[in-house]
Amino acid sequence: MGDQTASSFLFSLDHNLTFPIKRNQLDYAISAYGGWGPIYGSPYGPDLSIADKCHLNDNSCSSLGSHYEIPVNVKEYSNEAFSLLAGSKKFKVIEYEVYELRFE
């Protein structure tokens, strides 16, 4: 689902960082693909994907930088970029929450 307001972002509580959607990637703010939970970015190269039955496996994946901004000192596809959200590229989910903020 696209975000024409350019207000989508991911965030890390551990690192106290926010990762806004890239202006040229607004169509990939959040996606859906069979057998997966929410996917942030394209299903074919997401920045964050939550696997089906994510509490039972480590198939969820964090790979920031394709669709969401990362700090300028972090290289895309680096171990540091992989670890910004969940501590590693592949991870098991204990709990996740999705929020929608509305500004009026």
Protein Blocks (a to p, Z undefined) as FASTA:
>chain_A
ZZfkopaccddfklopacdddfklmmmmpacdehiacdedjfklpfbdcdehklmcckbc
cdehjlpccdfkbcehiaklmmmmnopabdcdfbdcddddddZZ
